[in-house]
Amino acid sequence: MDLLAIFWLVLGGLLEPFWVITLKKSNSFKRPGWALATVFFMLLSPFFLGLSMSSIPLGTAYAVWTGIGAIGTLIAGYLIYHESVERIQILFVFVIIAGVIGLQMFGGGM
């Protein structure tokens, strides 16, 4: 298990919600500062995903990266924009987490 690759993967996944948040704040790229921040995070997040794939298989890395991003974005929407979160959404977040754990345990890549 390459801990540095896992670190890059988690960092890239955690940066996913940042570009989604800055995209919303950019008002469809009409606010230049927020638009620039969006592009920055849009480039940085997959950059770290790419670094992680030096020792984590592509499919596993991508699934974990998008899972972290999806969960992080859901949480950010709830905390920052006070969006409602239904019980069924929480159930499926746990399904994503279970999938990531399953990939880690049985995928052979992490």
C-alpha positions in Angstrom: 0.0 0.0 0.0 1.5 3.3 -1.1 0.5 5.8 1.5 1.6 8.8 -0.6 -0.7 7.7 -3.4 -3.6 7.4 -1.0 -2.8 10.8 0.3 -2.8 12.3 -3.2 -6.1 10.5 -3.9 -7.8 11.8 -0.8 -6.5 15.3 -1.3 -7.7 15.3 -4.9 -11.1 14.1 -3.8 -11.4 16.7 -1.1 -10.7 19.4 -3.6 -13.6 18.4 -5.8 -16.2 20.3 -3.7 -14.1 23.4 -3.9 -14.4 23.7 -7.6 -18.2 23.1 -7.4 -18.6 25.7 -4.7 -16.5 28.3 -6.6 -18.4 27.4 -9.8 -21.6 28.3 -8.1 -20.1 31.5 -6.7 -18.7 32.5 -10.1 -22.3 32.9 -11.3 -21.8 31.1 -14.6 -18.2 32.5 -14.9 -19.5 36.1 -14.7 -17.4 36.9 -11.6 -13.8 36.7 -12.7 -12.2 36.0 -9.3 -14.5 33.1 -8.6 -14.2 31.8 -12.2 -10.4 31.8 -11.8 -10.7 29.9 -8.5 -13.0 27.4 -10.3 -10.5 26.7 -13.0 -7.7 26.4 -10.5 -9.5 23.7 -8.5 -10.7 22.0 -11.7 -7.1 21.5 -12.6 -5.7 20.8 -9.2 -8.1 18.1 -8.2 -7.5 15.8 -11.2 -3.8 16.6 -11.0 -3.7 14.9 -7.6 -5.8 12.0 -8.9 -3.2 11.5 -11.6 -0.4 11.4 -9.0 -2.3 8.8 -7.1 -2.6 6.5 -10.1 1.2 5.8 -10.0 0.3 2.9 -7.7 -3.5 2.7 -7.5 -5.4 1.2 -10.4 -7.3 3.7 -12.6 -10.8 2.3 -11.9 -10.3 2.2 -8.1 -8.7 5.6 -8.0 -11.5 7.2 -10.0 -14.2 5.6 -8.0 -12.7 6.7 -4.7 -12.0 10.2 -6.1 -15.5 10.7 -7.4 -17.0 9.2 -4.2 -15.1 11.6 -2.0 -16.1 14.5 -4.2 -19.7 13.5 -4.3 -20.0 13.1 -0.5 -18.0 16.3 0.1 -20.2 18.3 -2.3 -23.4 17.0 -0.7 -22.0 18.1 2.7 -20.9 21.5 1.4 -24.3 22.1 -0.1 -25.9 21.3 3.2 -23.5 23.4 5.3 -22.9 26.4 3.0 -26.1 26.7 1.1 -28.5 25.1 3.6 -29.7 22.6 1.0 -32.0 19.9 2.3 -30.6 16.4 2.6 -33.2 13.6 2.5 -32.8 10.3 4.4 -32.5 8.4 1.1 -29.5 10.6 0.1 -27.8 9.8 3.4 -28.5 6.1 2.8 -26.8 6.3 -0.6 -23.8 8.2 0.8 -23.3 5.1 3.0 -23.6 3.0 -0.1 -20.8 5.1 -1.7 -18.7 4.7 1.5 -19.3 0.9 1.5 -18.3 0.8 -2.2 -15.1 2.6 -1.5 -14.3 0.3 1.4 -15.1 -2.7 -0.8 -12.8 -1.5 -3.5 -10.1 -1.0 -0.9 -10.6 -4.5 0.6 -11.1 -6.5 -2.6 -9.8 -4.3 -5.4 -6.2 -5.2 -4.8 -5.0 -1.7 -5.6 -5.0 0.1 -2.3 
